[in-house]
Amino acid sequence: MAAVNIVSANSSNVRHIRPPIVSFKPSMWADIFSSFSYDHQVQEKYTNEMEVLKKEIRSILMGAESARLMILIDKIERLGLAYHFDKEIEEKLKQAYDSAGENDDDLFTTALRFRLLRQHQYHVSCHVFNKFVEKDCKWKSERLSSDIEGMLSLYEAAHVRIHDEKILDEAAKFTVDELNKMLPTLESPSKEKVEQALKHSVHRSPLVLTIRFYISIYEREAGADGSLLKLAKINFNFLQIIYRKELAEITRWWDKFDLKNKLPYARDRVVECYLWGNAFRYEPQFSYIRVVVTINLVLATVIDDTYDNYATLEEADLFTLILDRWNLDEIDVLPDFMKVVYRFIMSIYEDFVLEAEKQGKSFVVPYYKEAVKEQVRAYNQEQKWIMERKMPGFEEYMSNAVFTSCTYLVFTALVPGTESVDEKTVQWLLSEPKIVISAAHVGRLNDDLGSHEFFRSLSPLSAPPIIGRAPAGDDDDDDDG
């Protein structure tokens, strides 16, 4: 939470007090993307080169078996190339799963096969690791501790464990300890691989953020396939041009509102919001998802900063009321800065309605409208907790966090561009299934962890209750943004 409340909860004027304003740094990206010019010829050249290389890699992939197959699939995925070979990878993994009776002798291959199959939704028993442990699921450290690749593979496999898998709970602790012991003695590139893994496991990292790192690792590996490496580099450049094109369009969209000048209290974090969209889906065909996630997180950030960083409680309550009525004719009762925010919301909503109609998904419009209202109500509740210095109970906080996590706002916003989603899917989403609520809680709490150190640095007299905020990228002068 950016705003630091220094007003006593007993103050009779608390509803009229404007929170201390945090001055956010200007965007580090400035206008770098708005001037980008898309080059069709370069992309066509990359596409043609990739098609030639893909035929070669596809042939190698379809001919690979056993351990060699698992290694190749892992490299293809880590290099960001899996979307080129989706069907082939699924076919080969099904074959690997069907041959489950075949035992792998080494830890590296066993763990790699286990992780890949689980990540592709196959049920694989953790009992495949029984031969590597003593009684009580204790790992045979003397036999395994010198096996760097085996340790790394087991470490990654431990991240796809489920409840009550003691053998993998022990593996997670065991591998972290052993890898940290190994680290001072390792040389490049093994050292970088271990450092990266300990910082960001494969299963818990957005792939798009690690592709460049893994390319640099792979090109230093003995026996690296030249064609695979070349395809990875071309594909990386191909994707970067797509992302820059999308960012250019989003930046121009953002600039036309001129909110950087009209709402100086709000964060300008378009690129950071785009990274969230990119983490959803990095593949070129999912441009709609990246753009919509970006726009709606920018929307949430502007609303959040309006409540957190500028509006009084009285103004916030008024804005919440007027937005809940969803009537642009009532905008004149709002302060000028809130008129800007209201029009911004309505502009995004109008674009959403047009897209929903275009895609034959008009049924989602009232659900999206309600998601925006719920987002605003949740931010309003947070502001009351802070300005009135009231720490909510955990259950009450987490109930509100379902909305401040932006889960419903983003998920409903994605419907027009998601072909398989119908109204029944949206109704299921709104029925509060455990998987959706859990995802919202995890997102909210992960973001709150970033706020923790910021609030610990405040004096006990000035620090407000720790309440979360919408994601929009890190800032040195606020919590985690």
C-alpha positions in Angstrom: 0.0 0.0 0.0 1.6 3.2 -1.1 -0.2 5.6 1.2 1.1 5.9 4.8 -1.6 7.0 7.2 -0.5 9.4 9.9 -3.9 10.3 11.1 -5.4 8.9 14.3 -8.5 6.7 13.7 -10.3 8.7 16.4 -9.9 11.9 14.4 -13.3 13.4 13.5 -11.8 14.7 10.3 -10.5 11.4 9.0 -13.1 11.3 6.2 -11.8 14.5 4.8 -8.1 13.8 5.1 -6.2 13.2 1.9 -3.6 10.4 2.3 0.0 11.4 2.1 0.9 11.1 -1.6 3.7 8.9 -2.7 5.6 10.3 -5.7 6.3 7.4 -8.0 9.2 7.5 -10.3 8.5 8.1 -14.0 8.4 5.1 -16.2 12.0 3.9 -16.9 10.9 3.1 -20.4 10.0 6.6 -21.4 8.8 6.7 -25.0 11.0 3.9 -26.2 8.1 1.8 -27.5 5.7 4.4 -28.9 8.1 5.1 -31.7 8.6 1.5 -32.7 8.1 0.7 -36.4 7.1 -2.9 -37.2 9.1 -4.5 -40.1 7.1 -7.1 -41.9 10.0 -8.1 -44.1 12.2 -9.0 -41.1 9.4 -11.1 -39.6 8.8 -12.9 -42.9 12.5 -13.6 -43.1 12.5 -15.1 -39.6 9.4 -17.1 -40.4 11.0 -18.7 -43.5 14.2 -19.5 -41.7 12.3 -21.1 -38.8 10.2 -23.3 -41.1 13.4 -24.9 -42.5 14.9 -25.5 -39.0 11.6 -26.8 -37.6 11.5 -29.6 -40.2 14.9 -30.7 -39.1 14.1 -30.5 -35.4 10.7 -32.2 -35.9 12.4 -35.2 -37.5 14.9 -35.5 -34.7 12.1 -35.2 -32.1 10.0 -37.9 -33.7 12.9 -40.3 -33.9 14.1 -39.8 -30.3 13.4 -42.3 -27.6 13.8 -42.8 -23.8 16.3 -40.5 -22.0 17.3 -38.7 -25.2 13.7 -37.9 -25.9 13.1 -36.4 -22.4 16.2 -34.3 -22.7 15.3 -33.0 -26.1 11.7 -32.1 -25.0 13.1 -30.3 -21.9 15.5 -28.2 -24.0 12.8 -27.4 -26.6 10.5 -26.2 -23.8 13.2 -24.2 -22.0 14.3 -22.5 -25.2 10.8 -21.3 -25.8 10.2 -23.4 -28.8 7.5 -25.8 -27.6 4.6 -24.0 -29.3 6.2 -25.0 -32.6 6.0 -28.7 -31.7 2.9 -29.0 -29.5 1.4 -32.0 -31.3 4.7 -33.9 -31.6 5.6 -33.3 -27.9 2.2 -34.6 -26.7 2.4 -37.6 -29.0 5.9 -38.5 -27.7 5.0 -37.9 -24.0 2.0 -40.1 -24.4 4.3 -42.9 -25.7 6.6 -42.3 -22.7 3.7 -42.5 -20.3 2.3 -45.7 -21.8 5.7 -47.3 -21.4 5.7 -46.6 -17.7 6.9 -50.1 -17.0 10.3 -49.2 -18.2 12.6 -48.2 -15.3 15.3 -45.5 -15.7 18.4 -46.3 -13.7 19.7 -42.8 -13.1 18.3 -40.0 -10.9 18.5 -37.3 -13.7 16.4 -39.2 -16.2 13.9 -40.5 -13.6 13.3 -37.0 -12.2 13.2 -35.3 -15.7 10.6 -37.8 -17.0 8.5 -37.5 -13.8 8.5 -33.6 -14.0 7.7 -33.4 -17.7 4.9 -35.9 -17.5 3.3 -34.2 -14.5 3.7 -30.7 -16.1 1.8 -32.2 -19.1 -1.1 -33.4 -16.8 -0.1 -37.1 -16.7 -0.5 -38.8 -13.3 2.8 -40.3 -12.4 3.5 -41.9 -9.0 6.2 -40.5 -6.8 7.1 -44.1 -6.1 9.5 -44.0 -9.1 11.9 -42.4 -6.6 11.8 -45.2 -4.1 15.1 -46.7 -5.2 16.9 -43.5 -4.4 15.9 -43.3 -0.7 16.5 -45.1 2.6 13.9 -45.7 5.2 11.6 -42.8 6.2 12.0 -41.2 2.7 15.6 -40.0 3.5 17.7 -39.6 0.4 21.0 -41.5 -0.1 23.2 -38.4 0.2 26.5 -40.2 -0.2 25.4 -41.7 -3.5 23.7 -38.7 -5.0 25.4 -35.5 -3.6 28.1 -35.5 -6.3 25.6 -35.8 -9.2 25.0 -32.1 -10.1 22.6 -32.8 -13.0 20.8 -35.4 -11.0 20.4 -33.0 -8.1 19.1 -30.2 -10.4 16.7 -32.5 -12.1 15.3 -33.8 -8.7 15.1 -30.2 -7.4 12.9 -29.3 -10.3 10.8 -32.4 -10.0 10.1 -31.7 -6.3 8.3 -28.5 -7.4 5.5 -30.5 -9.1 4.8 -32.5 -5.9 1.2 -32.7 -4.5 -0.1 -33.2 -1.0 1.2 -36.0 1.1 4.2 -36.9 -1.1 6.7 -37.1 1.7 9.4 -38.4 -0.5 9.3 -35.2 -2.6 8.9 -33.0 0.5 12.2 -34.5 1.6 13.6 -34.1 -1.9 12.9 -30.4 -1.9 14.9 -29.8 1.4 17.6 -32.3 0.4 18.3 -30.8 -3.0 18.3 -27.2 -1.8 20.9 -28.1 0.9 23.1 -30.1 -1.5 23.0 -27.6 -4.3 24.0 -24.8 -1.9 26.9 -26.9 -0.7 28.0 -27.5 -4.3 27.7 -24.0 -5.5 31.1 -22.6 -4.3 32.9 -25.3 -6.1 31.1 -25.1 -9.5 32.3 -23.6 -12.7 30.4 -22.0 -15.5 27.9 -22.8 -16.9 26.9 -25.2 -14.1 27.2 -22.5 -11.5 24.8 -20.2 -13.4 22.3 -23.1 -13.8 22.3 -23.9 -10.1 22.0 -20.2 -9.1 19.1 -19.7 -11.5 17.3 -22.8 -10.4 17.6 -21.9 -6.7 16.3 -18.5 -7.5 13.5 -19.5 -9.9 12.5 -23.1 -10.4 11.3 -24.0 -13.9 7.8 -24.8 -12.7 7.3 -21.5 -10.8 8.9 -19.2 -13.4 7.2 -17.5 -16.3 8.9 -19.1 -19.2 9.2 -16.0 -21.3 11.5 -14.4 -18.6 14.0 -17.3 -18.7 14.3 -18.0 -22.4 17.2 -15.6 -22.9 19.1 -17.0 -20.0 18.7 -20.6 -21.1 19.8 -19.8 -24.6 23.1 -18.5 -23.2 23.4 -21.6 -21.1 22.6 -24.0 -23.9 25.1 -22.5 -26.4 27.9 -23.3 -23.8 26.8 -26.9 -23.3 29.0 -29.6 -24.8 27.1 -31.3 -27.6 24.6 -28.5 -28.1 22.6 -29.0 -31.4 23.5 -26.2 -33.8 20.1 -26.3 -35.5 18.2 -26.2 -32.3 20.3 -23.3 -31.0 19.9 -21.4 -34.2 16.1 -21.9 -34.1 16.0 -20.7 -30.5 17.8 -17.5 -31.3 15.7 -16.7 -34.4 12.5 -17.5 -32.5 13.6 -15.2 -29.6 14.1 -12.3 -32.0 10.9 -13.1 -33.8 9.0 -12.9 -30.5 10.7 -9.8 -29.4 9.5 -7.9 -32.4 5.9 -9.1 -31.7 6.1 -7.9 -28.1 7.5 -4.6 -29.1 4.7 -4.1 -31.7 2.1 -4.9 -29.0 3.8 -2.6 -26.5 3.9 0.2 -29.1 0.1 -0.1 -29.7 -0.6 -0.3 -25.9 1.7 2.7 -25.2 -0.1 4.8 -27.9 -3.4 3.8 -26.4 -2.2 4.8 -22.9 -0.7 8.1 -24.1 -3.9 9.3 -25.7 -5.5 9.5 -22.2 -2.6 11.6 -20.9 -3.1 10.3 -17.4 0.5 10.9 -16.6 -0.3 14.6 -16.5 -4.0 14.5 -15.5 -3.4 12.0 -12.6 0.2 12.6 -11.4 -0.5 10.5 -8.3 -1.0 7.3 -10.3 1.7 5.0 -11.5 2.8 4.9 -15.1 3.6 1.2 -15.4 2.3 0.0 -18.7 5.3 -2.1 -19.5 5.3 -3.8 -16.1 1.6 -4.6 -16.6 2.4 -6.0 -20.0 4.9 -8.4 -18.4 1.9 -9.9 -16.5 0.1 -10.5 -19.7 3.2 -12.0 -21.3 3.5 -14.4 -18.3 -0.1 -15.6 -19.1 0.8 -16.6 -22.6 4.0 -15.8 -24.4 3.2 -17.5 -27.8 2.6 -15.2 -30.8 -1.0 -16.3 -31.4 -2.1 -15.0 -27.9 -1.7 -11.3 -28.6 -5.2 -10.7 -27.4 -4.6 -12.2 -24.0 -1.4 -10.1 -23.5 -3.1 -6.9 -24.5 -6.3 -7.4 -22.5 -4.4 -8.4 -19.4 -2.2 -5.3 -19.7 -5.1 -2.9 -20.2 -7.1 -4.3 -17.3 -4.1 -4.3 -14.9 -3.5 -0.7 -15.9 -7.1 0.0 -15.2 -6.8 -1.6 -11.8 -3.6 0.3 -11.0 -5.2 3.7 -11.8 -8.2 2.9 -9.6 -6.1 1.5 -6.9 -3.8 4.6 -6.8 -6.8 6.9 -6.8 -8.1 5.2 -3.6 -4.7 4.6 -2.0 -2.7 7.6 -2.9 -5.1 10.6 -3.3 -8.8 10.3 -2.6 -10.3 11.1 0.8 -12.7 8.6 2.3 -15.6 10.9 1.5 -14.5 11.2 -2.2 -13.8 7.4 -2.3 -17.3 6.6 -1.0 -18.9 9.0 -3.5 -16.9 7.5 -6.5 -17.9 4.0 -5.4 -21.5 5.0 -5.3 -21.5 6.7 -8.6 -19.6 4.0 -10.4 -22.0 1.4 -8.9 -24.9 3.2 -10.6 -23.0 3.1 -13.9 -24.5 6.3 -15.3 -22.3 8.7 -17.0 -24.9 11.5 -16.6 -24.0 11.6 -12.8 -20.3 12.3 -13.4 -20.7 16.0 -12.6 -21.0 15.3 -8.9 -17.4 13.9 -8.8 -14.2 15.9 -8.2 -12.3 16.7 -11.5 -9.7 14.0 -10.9 -12.3 11.4 -10.4 -14.1 12.5 -13.6 -10.9 11.6 -15.5 -10.8 8.2 -13.8 -14.5 7.5 -14.5 -14.1 8.4 -18.2 -11.1 6.1 -18.4 -13.1 3.2 -17.0 -15.9 3.9 -19.4 -13.6 4.1 -22.4 -12.2 0.7 -21.6 -15.7 -0.7 -21.0 -17.0 0.6 -24.3 -14.0 -1.0 -26.2 -14.8 -4.3 -24.3 -18.4 -4.2 -25.4 -17.5 -3.7 -29.0 -15.0 -6.6 -28.9 -17.5 -8.9 -27.1 -20.1 -8.1 -29.8 -17.6 -8.7 -32.6 -16.6 -12.1 -31.2 -20.2 -13.1 -30.5 -19.7 -13.0 -26.7 -22.0 -10.3 -25.7 -23.3 -12.4 -22.8 -20.1 -11.5 -20.9 -20.7 -7.8 -20.8 -22.8 -7.6 -17.6 -20.3 -10.0 -15.9 -17.4 -7.7 -16.8 -19.3 -4.6 -15.6 -19.9 -6.3 -12.3 -16.3 -7.3 -12.0 -15.2 -3.6 -12.4 -17.7 -2.6 -9.7 -16.5 -5.3 -7.4 -12.9 -4.2 -8.0 -13.8 -0.7 -7.0 -15.8 -1.8 -3.9 -12.8 -3.9 -2.7 -10.4 -1.0 -3.1 -12.8 1.3 -1.2 -13.0 -1.3 1.6 -9.2 -1.4 1.8 -8.9 2.4 2.0 -11.4 2.4 4.9 -9.3 -0.1 6.8 -6.2 1.9 6.3 -7.5 5.4 6.9 -9.5 4.4 10.0 -6.6 2.2 11.2 -8.6 -0.9 11.4 -6.9 -4.2 10.9 -9.4 -6.7 9.4 -9.5 -10.3 10.5 -7.8 -12.8 8.2 -11.0 -14.3 6.8 -12.4 -10.8 6.2 -9.3 -9.6 4.5 -9.0 -12.7 2.3 -12.7 -12.4 1.2 -11.9 -8.9 0.0 -8.6 -10.1 -1.5 -10.4 -12.3 -4.0 -11.3 -9.0 -5.8 -8.2 -6.9 -5.2 -6.2 -9.8 -6.7 -7.8 -8.8 -10.0 -8.7 -12.4 -10.7 -12.3 -11.8 -11.7 -11.6 -8.6 -13.6 -8.9 -10.2 -15.7 -10.7 -13.5 -16.3 -13.9 -11.9 -17.4 -12.0 -9.5 -19.6 -10.4 -12.4 -21.4 -13.7 -14.1 -22.5 -14.2 -12.3 -25.9 -10.8 -13.6 -27.1 -11.1 -17.1 -25.7 -12.9 -19.2 -28.2 -13.8 -22.2 -25.9 -15.4 -20.1 -23.2 -19.2 -19.8 -23.1 -21.7 -18.4 -20.6 -21.7 -21.6 -18.6 -17.9 -21.2 -18.1 -18.3 -17.7 -16.8 -21.1 -18.8 -14.4 -18.9 -21.5 -13.1 -16.1 -19.0 -12.6 -18.5 -16.8 -10.6 -19.7 -19.7 -8.5 -16.5 -19.3 -6.5 -14.9 -22.7 -7.3 -12.0 -23.6 -5.0 -9.4 -23.4 -7.8 -10.3 -19.8 -8.7 -10.5 -18.6 -5.1 -7.2 -20.3 -4.3 -5.5 -18.8 -7.3 -6.8 -15.4 -6.2 -5.5 -15.9 -2.6 -2.1 -17.1 -3.8 -1.8 -14.0 -6.1 -2.8 -11.7 -3.4 -0.6 -13.1 -0.7 2.5 -13.3 -3.0 2.0 -9.6 -3.8 1.6 -8.9 -0.1 4.9 -10.5 0.7 6.5 -7.8 -1.4 4.8 -5.2 0.8 6.0 -6.8 4.0 9.6 -5.4 4.1 8.3 -2.0 3.2 6.0 -1.8 6.1 8.5 -3.3 8.5 10.7 -0.3 7.7 8.0 2.1 9.0 7.8 3.2 12.6 5.1 1.6 14.7 3.3 4.9 15.1 3.1 5.7 11.4 2.6 2.3 9.9 -0.9 1.5 8.8 -2.4 -2.0 8.7 -0.7 -4.1 5.9 -3.3 -4.1 3.1 -2.5 -5.3 -0.4 -2.7 -3.5 -3.7 -3.0 -4.3 -7.4 0.1 -5.5 -9.3 1.9 -2.9 -11.5 5.6 -3.5 -11.2 8.2 -2.7 -8.6 9.2 0.7 -7.3 12.0 1.6 -5.0 10.0 4.3 -3.4 6.9 2.3 -2.6 6.3 -1.3 -1.5 6.2 -3.8 -4.4 3.7 -1.8 -6.5 
